[in-house]
Amino acid sequence: MTDIVQTILDFNSGRDPERLLMKYAKMRTSPYVFLRGTCHLFYDRLQPDSLPADAPTAWLCGDLHLENFGSYKGDNRLVYFDINDFDEAVLGPVSWDLVRLLTSVFAAAGSLRITQNQAVLLCSEFMSAYGSALESGKASWLDRDSADGLVKSLLDALKNRPRVEHLDKYTKPVKKSRVIRYDGERSLKASNKEAARATALVETYAATQKDKKFFEVVDVAHRIAGAGSLGVERYIVLVKGKGSPDENYLLDVKQSLPSSLQKRVGVSQPEWASEADRVVTLQNRMQAASTAFLDAVTTAKGKRSYVVRALQPSADRVALDDESVTFEQISGVVSQMGRIVGWAHLRSSGLQGSATADALVAFGASRKGWQAQLLEAAQQCARQTVDDWNTYVAAYDAGAFQV
C-alpha cells in the first residue's frame, strides 16, 4: 500500500490543491477512472515481455483509453472524430497503445454494464479493426460522411450546434460582453496572478497570428476537465473573437509536462524545443486534421510550456455509459476507434524513427498472431488495476490523499 500511495502522491506533487482533491475523489469512484488518472502507474506496472516482441515502433498517443476520443472542429472548420489527447505522446511499440486501450475496456466493463465475455468481444473487435486499418496501408478519417452510429450522431449534433449554445455552457452575458461562469464543474476562479499569466501566454500566441485583435483576452478561469491532468495548470480563456457577446471564442491553455512513458518505453526520443512542442507536433502528425488554434507557447523565461487550442467540451465525446446505449452501439464505436488508431499510426509512419508504412502493413496482416497475446496482457493489466484501485480506496478512505 505504501508504495502505491507514495507513488501517486509523488507524481501529483505540486499540482493545484483544489483541483487535485477533485482528481483524488474521482479516482475513488471506479477502477476505470483510477486507470485514467494513473497513466504513470499503469506503465510502472506494465511488463513489456508480455507484449508481442515484433510490434513495430510508431508515434503513440501514450494514454489511449475509451475517453480519449472525441469530436472537434479542425482548423479547416470541418468536424472530425479522432484521438484528442496527446499529453503522453512518445515514440514506442504500437503494442503499448493497444494494451492500454484494451485494458480500459476491461476496466470500464462495470460502467458500461457489460460482462467480461462482452469485454473480450469488444477488444477483439478493436484489434480486428486496427489490424485491417494497418493492412490497408492508407490513413483515412472519420467525419460526418464516413462515420456511423453514435459517432455520426455526435458529429451531426456538433455541426448543428449554435455558437451561443457552446458559449452559454461556460460563460454568461454581462451587458455587452461575457464572463466565465465559476460553476465548480467546468471552471474555478483564477487568482489575479494566474489570470495575468494566462493572458500573457495568449498574447504571446496572438503575436504570431494575422488577426491579433481576435485573441484579445476578455476573461480567464481555471479549467476542470479529465482525470489524469486535474491539478495541472490549465485555463479557460475567453477571447474577443469576431465580437462580443455572441461571437466570442473559448481557448484551452494547458501546461505540458514530460510524458510518463518517456523513461520506460526503451526507445530513444527526439529532442523537442519544449514539452508543448512535443505534444503539438505529434498531435498535428497523428490527427486527420489539427484542432483549431493548436499551437505551443513558452513563458518568457522558457521554464514552462503550454498547449493552446480551441476549447473542446467533454460533452463532445460519445457517452458509452449512457443507460440507453446498447452493446451493439458500443461495439460500433469501438470498431471505429480501432480504425482511428491504425490510421494515426500509419499517418505518422516513417518520421523521426517511426516504422515505415510497409512494416505497419505487415503487422496488421499478421494480427491473428498477436491478438491473443495482447488480450491476455490486457486482462492481466486490468486485474492489476483493480488490485491497485482497491489499495487506493483503502488509503483514500483512511485520509492518505487529503492534500
VEXDREN-2710 file (C-alpha; in Angstrom, 1 decimal):
% VEXDREN-2710
k/r/px/py/pz
1/MET/0.0/0.0/0.0
2/THR/2.8/2.4/1.0
3/ASP/4.4/2.1/-2.4
4/ILE/1.3/2.8/-4.4
5/VAL/0.2/5.7/-2.1
6/GLN/3.7/7.3/-2.2
7/THR/4.0/6.8/-6.0
8/ILE/0.7/8.6/-6.6
9/LEU/1.5/11.4/-4.1
10/ASP/4.9/12.0/-5.6
11/PHE/3.6/12.1/-9.2
12/ASN/1.0/14.6/-8.3
13/SER/3.2/16.8/-6.1
14/GLY/3.0/20.5/-6.9
15/ARG/-0.4/20.5/-8.5
16/ASP/-3.2/22.9/-7.6
17/PRO/-4.6/21.5/-4.3
18/GLU/-8.3/22.4/-5.0
19/ARG/-8.4/20.5/-8.3
20/LEU/-6.1/17.8/-7.1
21/LEU/-8.7/16.9/-4.4
22/MET/-11.2/16.6/-7.2
23/LYS/-8.9/14.2/-9.0
24/TYR/-8.4/12.0/-6.0
25/ALA/-12.1/11.9/-5.3
26/LYS/-12.8/10.9/-9.0
27/MET/-10.2/8.2/-8.8
28/ARG/-12.1/6.7/-5.8
29/THR/-15.2/6.2/-7.9
30/SER/-14.2/3.2/-10.1
31/PRO/-11.2/1.2/-11.4
32/TYR/-11.8/2.8/-14.8
33/VAL/-11.4/6.4/-13.6
34/PHE/-8.5/5.3/-11.5
35/LEU/-6.8/3.9/-14.6
36/ARG/-7.4/7.2/-16.4
37/GLY/-5.9/9.1/-13.5
38/THR/-2.8/7.0/-13.1
39/CYS/-1.2/6.6/-16.5
40/HIS/2.2/6.7/-14.8
41/LEU/1.3/3.8/-12.6
42/PHE/0.0/1.7/-15.5
43/TYR/3.3/1.9/-17.2
44/ASP/5.2/1.3/-14.0
45/ARG/3.2/-2.0/-13.8
46/LEU/3.4/-2.9/-17.4
47/GLN/5.5/-6.0/-18.2
48/PRO/7.0/-5.4/-21.8
49/ASP/7.8/-9.1/-22.1
50/SER/4.1/-9.8/-22.0
51/LEU/3.6/-7.9/-25.3
52/PRO/4.3/-9.0/-28.9
53/ALA/8.0/-8.8/-29.5
54/ASP/7.6/-7.9/-33.2
55/ALA/5.4/-4.8/-32.7
56/PRO/6.7/-2.0/-34.9
57/THR/7.7/1.4/-33.5
58/ALA/5.3/4.2/-34.1
59/TRP/4.2/7.6/-32.7
60/LEU/1.9/6.7/-29.8
61/CYS/-0.9/8.6/-28.1
62/GLY/0.5/7.1/-24.9
63/ASP/-2.6/7.5/-22.8
64/LEU/-5.0/5.7/-25.1
65/HIS/-8.4/4.8/-23.5
66/LEU/-12.1/4.9/-24.4
67/GLU/-12.5/8.6/-23.3
68/ASN/-9.5/10.0/-25.2
69/PHE/-11.5/10.0/-28.4
70/GLY/-13.9/12.9/-29.3
71/SER/-15.3/15.2/-31.8
72/TYR/-13.9/18.6/-32.6
73/LYS/-13.8/21.3/-35.3
74/GLY/-10.5/21.2/-37.2
75/ASP/-8.6/24.3/-38.3
76/ASN/-10.4/23.8/-41.6
77/ARG/-13.7/24.3/-39.7
78/LEU/-14.8/20.7/-40.6
79/VAL/-15.9/18.3/-37.9
80/TYR/-14.0/15.1/-37.1
81/PHE/-13.9/12.3/-34.6
82/ASP/-10.4/11.3/-33.6
83/ILE/-7.9/10.8/-30.7
84/ASN/-7.9/14.1/-28.8
85/ASP/-5.3/14.0/-26.1
86/PHE/-1.6/13.7/-26.8
87/ASP/-0.1/14.8/-23.4
88/GLU/1.7/11.5/-23.1
89/ALA/2.6/11.0/-26.8
90/VAL/6.0/9.4/-27.5
91/LEU/7.8/7.1/-29.9
92/GLY/7.3/3.4/-28.9
93/PRO/6.0/0.0/-29.8
94/VAL/2.4/0.1/-31.1
95/SER/1.6/-2.6/-28.6
96/TRP/1.8/-0.1/-25.8
97/ASP/-1.1/2.0/-27.2
98/LEU/-3.1/-1.2/-27.9
99/VAL/-2.7/-2.8/-24.4
100/ARG/-3.7/0.4/-22.6
101/LEU/-6.9/0.8/-24.8
102/LEU/-7.8/-2.9/-24.3
103/THR/-7.2/-2.6/-20.5
104/SER/-9.5/0.4/-20.4
105/VAL/-12.3/-1.7/-22.0
106/PHE/-12.0/-4.3/-19.2
107/ALA/-11.7/-1.6/-16.5
108/ALA/-14.8/0.1/-17.9
109/ALA/-16.9/-3.0/-18.0
110/GLY/-18.9/-2.1/-14.9
111/SER/-19.5/1.5/-16.1
112/LEU/-20.6/0.1/-19.5
113/ARG/-22.8/-2.6/-17.9
114/ILE/-21.2/-5.4/-19.9
115/THR/-20.0/-8.8/-19.0
116/GLN/-16.3/-9.9/-19.2
117/ASN/-17.2/-12.0/-22.2
118/GLN/-18.6/-8.9/-23.9
119/ALA/-15.5/-7.0/-23.0
120/VAL/-13.5/-9.7/-24.7
121/LEU/-15.6/-9.3/-27.8
122/LEU/-15.1/-5.5/-27.8
123/CYS/-11.3/-6.0/-27.5
124/SER/-11.4/-8.5/-30.4
125/GLU/-13.4/-6.0/-32.5
126/PHE/-11.0/-3.2/-31.7
127/MET/-7.9/-5.3/-32.7
128/SER/-9.5/-6.6/-35.9
129/ALA/-10.4/-3.1/-37.0
130/TYR/-7.0/-1.8/-36.0
131/GLY/-5.3/-4.6/-37.9
132/SER/-7.5/-4.1/-41.0
133/ALA/-6.7/-0.3/-41.0
134/LEU/-3.0/-1.0/-40.9
135/GLU/-3.2/-3.7/-43.6
136/SER/-5.0/-1.2/-45.9
137/GLY/-1.8/0.9/-45.9
138/LYS/-3.8/4.1/-46.2
139/ALA/-4.7/6.5/-43.5
140/SER/-8.3/7.8/-43.6
141/TRP/-10.5/9.7/-41.2
142/LEU/-13.9/9.9/-39.6
143/ASP/-16.2/12.8/-40.4
144/ARG/-19.9/13.2/-40.8
145/ASP/-19.9/11.4/-44.1
146/SER/-17.8/8.4/-43.1
147/ALA/-18.9/7.9/-39.5
148/ASP/-21.9/5.8/-38.5
149/GLY/-23.9/5.0/-35.4
150/LEU/-23.3/7.0/-32.2
151/VAL/-20.3/8.8/-33.7
152/LYS/-22.3/10.1/-36.7
153/SER/-25.0/11.3/-34.3
154/LEU/-22.4/13.1/-32.2
155/LEU/-20.8/14.8/-35.3
156/ASP/-24.2/15.8/-36.6
157/ALA/-25.1/17.4/-33.3
158/LEU/-21.8/19.3/-33.2
159/LYS/-22.2/20.6/-36.8
160/ASN/-25.6/22.0/-36.0
161/ARG/-24.8/23.4/-32.5
162/PRO/-25.1/27.2/-32.4
163/ARG/-22.0/29.1/-31.1
164/VAL/-24.1/30.8/-28.4
165/GLU/-25.1/27.3/-27.0
166/HIS/-21.4/26.4/-26.7
167/LEU/-20.6/29.8/-25.1
168/ASP/-23.5/29.6/-22.7
169/LYS/-22.2/26.4/-21.1
170/TYR/-19.1/28.2/-19.9
171/THR/-20.0/31.8/-19.8
172/LYS/-22.8/34.3/-19.2
173/PRO/-23.7/37.6/-20.8
174/VAL/-22.9/40.7/-18.8
175/LYS/-24.2/43.9/-20.5
176/LYS/-22.5/43.9/-23.9
177/SER/-19.8/41.3/-23.1
178/ARG/-19.4/37.9/-21.4
179/VAL/-17.7/36.5/-18.3
180/ILE/-16.8/32.9/-17.5
181/ARG/-19.1/31.0/-15.1
182/TYR/-17.4/29.7/-11.9
183/ASP/-19.6/26.6/-11.6
184/GLY/-17.2/24.2/-9.8
185/GLU/-17.8/21.7/-12.5
186/ARG/-16.2/23.2/-15.6
187/SER/-14.3/26.1/-14.1
188/LEU/-13.0/27.8/-10.9
189/LYS/-11.9/31.3/-10.3
190/ALA/-8.2/32.1/-11.1
191/SER/-6.2/34.5/-9.0
192/ASN/-5.1/37.8/-10.5
193/LYS/-1.6/36.5/-10.8
194/GLU/-2.8/33.3/-12.6
195/ALA/-5.1/35.3/-14.9
196/ALA/-2.2/37.6/-15.8
197/ARG/0.0/34.6/-16.6
198/ALA/-2.7/33.1/-18.9
199/THR/-3.3/36.5/-20.5
200/ALA/0.5/36.8/-21.2
201/LEU/0.5/33.4/-22.8
202/VAL/-2.4/34.2/-25.1
203/GLU/-0.8/37.5/-26.0
204/THR/2.4/35.6/-27.0
205/TYR/0.3/33.3/-29.1
206/ALA/-1.6/36.2/-30.6
207/ALA/1.6/37.9/-31.7
208/THR/2.1/35.0/-34.2
209/GLN/-1.4/35.3/-35.7
210/LYS/-2.6/37.5/-38.5
211/ASP/-5.6/38.8/-36.6
212/LYS/-4.2/39.7/-33.2
213/LYS/-7.4/41.5/-32.1
214/PHE/-9.3/38.3/-32.4
215/PHE/-7.3/36.9/-29.4
216/GLU/-7.8/39.9/-27.1
217/VAL/-8.5/38.4/-23.7
218/VAL/-11.9/39.1/-22.1
219/ASP/-11.8/36.7/-19.1
220/VAL/-9.8/33.8/-17.6
221/ALA/-10.6/30.9/-15.3
222/HIS/-9.1/27.6/-14.1
223/ARG/-10.5/24.7/-16.2
224/ILE/-11.8/21.5/-14.7
225/ALA/-11.6/18.6/-17.1
226/GLY/-10.5/15.0/-17.4
227/ALA/-9.0/12.8/-14.7
228/GLY/-5.2/12.4/-15.3
229/SER/-4.4/16.1/-15.8
230/LEU/-6.6/17.6/-13.0
231/GLY/-4.5/19.9/-10.9
232/VAL/-2.1/20.7/-13.8
233/GLU/-2.0/24.4/-14.6
234/ARG/-4.9/24.8/-17.1
235/TYR/-7.1/27.7/-18.1
236/ILE/-10.3/28.6/-20.0
237/VAL/-9.6/31.8/-21.8
238/LEU/-12.5/33.8/-23.3
239/VAL/-11.3/35.9/-26.2
240/LYS/-12.9/38.6/-28.3
241/GLY/-13.1/36.5/-31.4
242/LYS/-15.4/38.1/-34.0
243/GLY/-17.1/40.3/-31.5
244/SER/-18.8/40.3/-28.1
245/PRO/-21.0/38.9/-26.8
246/ASP/-22.0/36.1/-29.1
247/GLU/-19.1/35.8/-31.4
248/ASN/-16.5/35.3/-28.7
249/TYR/-14.3/32.2/-28.7
250/LEU/-13.0/30.0/-25.9
251/LEU/-9.4/28.7/-25.7
252/ASP/-8.0/25.9/-23.6
253/VAL/-4.5/26.7/-22.3
254/LYS/-2.8/23.8/-20.6
255/GLN/0.7/23.3/-19.2
256/SER/2.6/20.4/-20.8
257/LEU/4.6/18.0/-18.6
258/PRO/7.0/15.2/-19.6
259/SER/5.4/12.0/-20.8
260/SER/5.0/9.2/-18.3
261/LEU/6.3/6.8/-20.9
262/GLN/9.5/8.6/-21.9
263/LYS/11.8/6.8/-19.4
264/ARG/10.0/3.5/-19.6
265/VAL/9.4/2.8/-23.3
266/GLY/13.1/1.9/-24.1
267/VAL/13.1/3.9/-27.3
268/SER/15.4/6.9/-28.0
269/GLN/13.3/10.1/-28.3
270/PRO/13.9/13.2/-30.4
271/GLU/14.9/16.4/-28.7
272/TRP/12.0/18.8/-28.6
273/ALA/12.0/22.5/-28.2
274/SER/9.7/22.1/-25.3
275/GLU/7.1/19.6/-23.9
276/ALA/4.4/21.6/-25.5
277/ASP/6.2/21.4/-28.8
278/ARG/6.3/17.6/-28.5
279/VAL/2.5/17.5/-27.8
280/VAL/1.6/19.9/-30.7
281/THR/3.9/18.3/-33.2
282/LEU/2.7/14.8/-32.5
283/GLN/-1.0/15.9/-32.4
284/ASN/-0.5/17.5/-35.8
285/ARG/1.2/14.4/-37.1
286/MET/-1.3/11.8/-35.8
287/GLN/-4.7/13.6/-36.2
288/ALA/-6.5/13.7/-39.5
289/ALA/-6.8/17.5/-39.2
290/SER/-5.5/19.7/-36.4
291/THR/-7.7/21.1/-33.7
292/ALA/-8.5/24.8/-34.3
293/PHE/-5.9/27.2/-32.9
294/LEU/-3.5/24.4/-31.9
295/ASP/0.0/25.8/-31.0
296/ALA/2.8/25.6/-28.4
297/VAL/3.6/28.7/-26.3
298/THR/6.5/29.1/-23.8
299/THR/6.8/31.5/-20.9
300/ALA/9.2/34.4/-21.3
301/LYS/11.8/32.7/-19.2
302/GLY/11.3/29.4/-21.1
303/LYS/10.7/27.4/-17.9
304/ARG/7.2/26.2/-18.7
305/SER/5.4/25.5/-22.0
306/TYR/1.7/25.3/-22.8
307/VAL/-0.6/24.0/-25.5
308/VAL/-3.1/26.4/-26.8
309/ARG/-6.2/25.1/-28.7
310/ALA/-9.9/25.7/-29.2
311/LEU/-11.8/24.5/-26.2
312/GLN/-13.5/21.2/-26.8
313/PRO/-16.1/20.4/-24.1
314/SER/-16.3/16.9/-22.6
315/ALA/-19.9/16.7/-24.0
316/ASP/-18.3/16.2/-27.4
317/ARG/-17.4/12.6/-26.5
318/VAL/-19.6/9.6/-27.1
319/ALA/-21.4/8.7/-23.8
320/LEU/-20.8/5.0/-23.9
321/ASP/-22.0/4.6/-20.3
322/ASP/-25.4/6.1/-21.0
323/GLU/-28.2/3.7/-20.0
324/SER/-29.8/3.9/-23.4
325/VAL/-26.7/2.7/-25.3
326/THR/-26.8/-0.9/-26.4
327/PHE/-23.9/-3.3/-26.6
328/GLU/-24.2/-3.3/-30.4
329/GLN/-23.8/0.5/-30.4
330/ILE/-20.7/0.3/-28.1
331/SER/-19.2/-2.3/-30.4
332/GLY/-19.7/0.0/-33.4
333/VAL/-17.9/2.9/-31.7
334/VAL/-15.0/0.6/-30.5
335/SER/-14.6/-0.7/-34.0
336/GLN/-14.3/2.9/-35.3
337/MET/-11.8/3.7/-32.6
338/GLY/-9.7/0.7/-33.8
339/ARG/-9.6/2.2/-37.3
340/ILE/-8.7/5.6/-36.0
341/VAL/-5.7/4.3/-34.0
342/GLY/-4.5/2.4/-37.1
343/TRP/-4.8/5.5/-39.3
344/ALA/-2.9/7.6/-36.7
345/HIS/0.0/5.1/-36.6
346/LEU/0.0/5.0/-40.5
347/ARG/-0.3/8.8/-40.8
348/SER/2.8/9.3/-38.7
349/SER/4.9/6.4/-40.1
350/GLY/8.5/6.8/-41.3
351/LEU/9.1/10.0/-39.4
352/GLN/11.9/10.6/-36.8
353/GLY/12.4/6.9/-36.1
354/SER/8.9/5.5/-36.5
355/ALA/8.4/2.3/-38.6
356/THR/7.6/2.5/-42.3
357/ALA/4.1/2.0/-43.6
358/ASP/5.3/-1.3/-45.0
359/ALA/6.2/-2.5/-41.5
360/LEU/2.8/-1.4/-40.2
361/VAL/1.0/-3.1/-43.0
362/ALA/2.9/-6.4/-42.3
363/PHE/2.0/-6.1/-38.6
364/GLY/-1.7/-5.6/-39.4
365/ALA/-1.7/-8.6/-41.8
366/SER/-0.2/-10.8/-39.0
367/ARG/-2.9/-9.8/-36.4
368/LYS/-4.0/-13.4/-35.8
369/GLY/-0.6/-14.0/-34.4
370/TRP/-0.6/-11.2/-31.8
371/GLN/-4.3/-10.7/-30.8
372/ALA/-4.4/-13.5/-28.2
373/GLN/-1.2/-12.3/-26.6
374/LEU/-2.4/-8.7/-26.3
375/LEU/-5.7/-9.8/-25.0
376/GLU/-4.1/-11.8/-22.3
377/ALA/-1.7/-9.0/-21.4
378/ALA/-4.7/-6.5/-21.2
379/GLN/-6.6/-8.8/-18.9
380/GLN/-3.6/-9.1/-16.6
381/CYS/-3.2/-5.3/-16.6
382/ALA/-6.9/-4.9/-15.8
383/ARG/-6.6/-7.3/-12.8
384/GLN/-3.6/-5.3/-11.6
385/THR/-5.6/-2.1/-12.0
386/VAL/-8.4/-3.4/-9.8
387/ASP/-6.0/-4.6/-7.2
388/ASP/-4.3/-1.2/-7.2
389/TRP/-7.6/0.6/-7.1
390/ASN/-8.7/-1.4/-4.0
391/THR/-5.5/-0.4/-2.3
392/TYR/-6.0/3.2/-3.3
393/VAL/-9.6/3.1/-2.0
394/ALA/-8.4/1.9/1.4
395/ALA/-5.8/4.6/1.6
396/TYR/-8.1/7.3/0.4
397/ASP/-10.7/6.3/3.0
398/ALA/-8.0/6.4/5.6
399/GLY/-7.2/10.0/4.7
400/ALA/-4.0/9.5/2.8
401/PHE/-4.9/11.8/0.0
402/GLN/-6.2/14.8/1.8
403/VAL/-3.9/17.5/0.5
END
